Amino acid sequence: QVSLVESGGGLVQPGGSLRLSCLASGNIDNLYGWSWYRQAPGKQRDLVAVISTDDDTNYIDSVKGRFTISRDNDKKTWYLQMNSLKPEDTAVYYCSALVGGTFYWGKGTLVTVSS
């Protein structure tokens, strides 16, 4: 069994920053494909950022230059540093990973960007 738990969401003013964390536990010996998704109210869930086993990163255009994905294998944790936040970044953010060919999701953490 694999568990992914997000933390770090909350309310922030436009222009502010947040760092999301995702802690993996369980049978995660073959964990790869660390990523973050988000789902705004009434919209589909979209991929935001992904980091590979070679530490290559990719982002959706709307967050490039503002968000950074990283990981700490020793801590079994990956992160999403979000800077210069905008109201349109408001969403539930989910971490996800592939473990042994199976895709797992966390339950999500809410990020609200509002003045």
ZIDA-V875840 format. One record per pair of residues at least 4 apart in sequence whose ideal C-beta (glycine too) atoms are under 8 Angstrom apart, sorted by sequence separation. I is the first residue (numbers start at 0). J is the second residue. D is the distance in Angstrom with one decimal. If there is no record, write none. Layout:
I:J:D
I:J:D
//
This chain:
11:15:3.9
23:27:5.0
38:42:6.4
50:54:6.3
51:55:4.4
58:62:5.2
59:63:7.5
62:66:4.0
71:75:7.8
84:88:5.1
97:101:6.9
11:16:7.2
38:43:6.9
50:55:7.1
51:56:7.7
58:63:4.8
71:76:5.1
97:102:5.7
98:103:5.8
11:17:5.5
38:44:4.2
50:56:5.0
70:76:7.0
71:77:7.3
96:102:7.7
97:103:7.7
23:30:6.1
37:44:7.1
38:45:7.2
49:56:7.0
70:77:3.9
71:78:7.6
81:88:6.8
95:102:6.4
96:103:5.6
9:17:6.5
36:44:5.1
37:45:6.1
48:56:6.6
49:57:5.2
58:66:6.1
69:77:6.7
70:78:7.1
95:103:6.4
8:17:7.0
36:45:6.2
48:57:6.9
68:77:6.8
69:78:5.0
95:104:5.1
7:17:6.0
36:46:5.5
37:47:5.2
48:58:4.8
58:68:7.5
68:78:6.9
94:104:7.6
95:105:7.2
7:18:5.4
8:19:6.5
35:46:7.8
36:47:6.0
47:58:6.9
48:59:7.5
56:67:7.8
67:78:8.0
68:79:5.6
69:80:7.1
93:104:5.5
94:105:4.6
7:19:4.2
21:33:7.7
34:46:6.3
35:47:4.6
47:59:5.8
56:68:5.5
67:79:7.4
68:80:7.9
93:105:5.5
6:19:7.2
7:20:5.2
34:47:7.7
35:48:4.9
46:59:6.6
66:79:6.1
67:80:4.4
79:92:6.9
93:106:7.7
5:19:6.1
6:20:5.0
21:35:7.6
34:48:6.5
35:49:7.7
45:59:6.7
48:62:6.9
66:80:6.7
93:107:4.7
5:20:6.9
6:21:8.0
34:49:4.0
47:62:6.0
66:81:5.1
67:82:8.0
79:94:7.9
92:107:6.4
5:21:5.2
6:22:7.4
19:35:7.0
33:49:7.0
34:50:7.4
65:81:6.8
66:82:7.3
91:107:4.2
92:108:5.5
4:21:7.0
32:49:7.0
33:50:5.1
65:82:5.2
77:94:6.7
91:108:7.0
92:109:7.7
3:21:5.6
4:22:5.1
48:66:5.9
50:68:4.8
65:83:4.7
91:109:5.3
92:110:5.6
3:22:7.3
32:51:7.4
47:66:6.8
48:67:7.9
49:68:6.9
50:69:6.9
62:81:7.7
65:84:7.6
77:96:8.0
90:109:7.9
91:110:7.6
3:23:5.5
4:24:7.7
31:51:7.6
48:68:4.0
50:70:5.8
90:110:6.2
2:23:7.2
31:52:5.3
89:110:6.3
1:23:6.9
2:24:4.9
88:110:6.5
89:111:5.2
1:24:7.5
2:25:5.2
89:112:5.0
1:25:4.3
88:112:5.1
89:113:7.1
0:25:4.8
1:26:6.1
87:112:7.8
0:26:6.5
1:27:5.9
61:87:7.5
62:88:7.6
84:110:7.7
86:112:5.0
50:77:6.8
85:112:6.1
86:113:6.3
84:112:4.6
1:30:7.8
81:110:7.4
48:79:6.2
47:79:7.2
35:68:6.3
34:68:7.7
33:68:7.3
33:70:5.3
35:77:8.0
33:77:4.4
35:79:4.7
30:75:7.8
47:92:7.3
27:75:6.5
39:87:7.8
42:90:8.0
44:93:6.9
39:89:6.4
40:90:7.9
24:75:6.8
37:88:7.8
39:90:4.3
22:74:7.7
23:75:4.6
38:90:5.6
22:75:6.4
23:76:7.2
37:90:3.9
38:91:5.2
22:76:5.1
37:91:6.7
21:76:6.4
37:92:4.8
38:93:7.1
20:76:5.7
21:77:5.2
36:92:7.2
37:93:7.0
20:77:7.6
21:78:7.4
35:92:6.1
36:93:4.7
20:78:5.5
35:93:7.1
36:94:7.9
19:78:6.5
35:94:5.7
36:95:6.1
18:78:5.9
19:79:4.3
34:94:7.2
35:95:7.5
18:79:7.1
33:94:7.5
34:95:5.1
18:80:5.0
19:81:7.0
33:95:7.9
34:96:7.1
18:81:7.1
32:95:7.8
33:96:5.4
16:80:7.3
17:81:5.0
32:96:5.8
16:81:6.2
31:96:7.1
32:97:3.8
16:82:4.7
30:96:5.3
31:97:5.5
16:83:7.6
17:84:6.8
30:97:7.3
31:98:7.8
16:84:6.7
30:98:4.9
14:83:6.1
15:84:5.4
27:96:7.8
29:98:5.9
38:107:7.7
14:84:6.8
29:99:4.3
13:84:6.4
27:98:5.6
28:99:7.9
29:100:7.9
13:85:6.0
26:98:7.2
11:84:5.6
13:86:6.1
19:92:5.7
21:94:3.3
23:96:6.4
26:99:7.8
37:110:7.7
19:94:7.5
21:96:8.0
8:92:6.4
21:105:5.9
5:92:6.6
5:93:6.9
5:94:5.3
19:108:6.2
3:94:5.3
19:110:7.5
3:95:7.1
3:96:6.4
17:110:6.2
1:96:7.8
1:98:5.0
15:112:7.4
11:110:7.4
13:112:5.8
1:101:7.7
3:103:5.6
5:105:4.5
8:108:3.4
9:109:7.7
11:111:7.3
12:112:7.3
13:113:7.6
3:104:6.6
4:105:5.9
5:106:7.1
7:108:6.3
8:109:4.9
9:110:7.1
10:111:4.7
11:112:5.7
12:113:7.3
13:114:5.9
1:103:4.8
3:105:3.8
4:106:7.4
5:107:6.2
6:108:6.3
8:110:4.8
9:111:7.3
12:114:5.4
5:108:4.1
10:113:6.7
//
